[in-house]
Amino acid sequence: MLIQILLRGLLPFIIMNVIAIVLYYQNKTHDAKGTFIASFIVLILGIASLIYNFEEWSILRKTVLHFFVMLLTIYPILLVSGWFTLISMKDYFLVFLIFLGFGTVSWLIFFTLFKFTSN
């Protein structure tokens, strides 16, 4: 499992942070910040994807747990990233809808791919 954590989360995190550092020293601070924030999202996604390795769990249990892990980690990162204008509660709700929409579409794509590749 440790190897999976390294390959799925930590390695992309390190690579993206090296890219962020290079961008920073090229005075592309906006791009560096975006890459740095994205590296945390990739780290969390990579590690959280291990939830789907538990064969004895139902797909519903895996999906619910994964959703709440994403809600407690990715959603707050999106809120503090500076990628969205957050003035009113409507803005926070819009970010939540984007989070929910992207997550749903991603889940459907990966679920479909898994179904086709496992048969």
JOMO-V677885 format. One record per residue. N is the residue number from 1. SS is DSSP state (H for helix, E for strand, C for the rest). PHI is phi as a letter, one per 40 degrees, with the letter a starting at -180 (none if undefined). OMEGA is omega as a letter, one per 30 degrees, with the letter a starting at -180 (none if undefined). Layout:
BEGIN
N|SS|PHI|OMEGA ; N|SS|PHI|OMEGA
END
This chain:
BEGIN
1|C|none|l ; 2|H|c|l ; 3|H|c|l ; 4|H|c|l ; 5|H|c|l ; 6|H|c|a ; 7|H|c|a ; 8|H|c|a ; 9|H|b|a ; 10|H|c|a ; 11|H|c|l ; 12|H|c|l ; 13|H|c|a ; 14|H|c|a ; 15|H|c|a ; 16|H|c|l ; 17|H|c|l ; 18|H|c|l ; 19|H|c|l ; 20|H|c|l ; 21|H|c|l ; 22|H|c|l ; 23|H|c|l ; 24|H|c|a ; 25|H|c|l ; 26|C|c|a ; 27|C|g|l ; 28|C|b|a ; 29|H|c|l ; 30|H|c|l ; 31|H|c|l ; 32|H|c|l ; 33|H|c|l ; 34|H|c|l ; 35|H|c|l ; 36|H|c|l ; 37|H|c|l ; 38|H|c|l ; 39|H|c|l ; 40|H|c|l ; 41|H|c|l ; 42|H|c|l ; 43|H|d|a ; 44|H|c|l ; 45|H|c|a ; 46|H|c|a ; 47|H|c|a ; 48|H|c|l ; 49|H|c|l ; 50|H|c|l ; 51|H|d|a ; 52|H|c|l ; 53|H|c|a ; 54|C|c|a ; 55|C|c|a ; 56|C|c|l ; 57|C|c|l ; 58|C|c|l ; 59|H|c|l ; 60|H|c|l ; 61|H|c|l ; 62|H|c|a ; 63|H|c|a ; 64|H|c|l ; 65|H|c|l ; 66|H|c|l ; 67|H|d|a ; 68|H|c|l ; 69|H|c|l ; 70|H|c|a ; 71|H|c|a ; 72|H|c|a ; 73|H|b|a ; 74|H|c|a ; 75|H|d|l ; 76|H|c|l ; 77|H|c|l ; 78|H|c|a ; 79|H|c|a ; 80|H|c|a ; 81|C|c|a ; 82|C|g|a ; 83|C|c|a ; 84|C|b|l ; 85|C|c|a ; 86|C|b|a ; 87|C|b|a ; 88|C|b|l ; 89|H|c|l ; 90|H|c|l ; 91|H|c|l ; 92|H|c|l ; 93|H|c|l ; 94|H|c|l ; 95|H|c|l ; 96|H|c|l ; 97|H|c|l ; 98|H|c|l ; 99|H|d|a ; 100|H|c|a ; 101|H|c|l ; 102|H|c|l ; 103|H|c|a ; 104|H|c|l ; 105|H|c|l ; 106|H|c|a ; 107|H|c|a ; 108|H|c|l ; 109|H|c|a ; 110|H|c|l ; 111|H|c|l ; 112|H|c|l ; 113|H|c|l ; 114|H|c|l ; 115|H|c|a ; 116|H|c|a ; 117|H|c|a ; 118|H|c|a ; 119|C|c|none
END
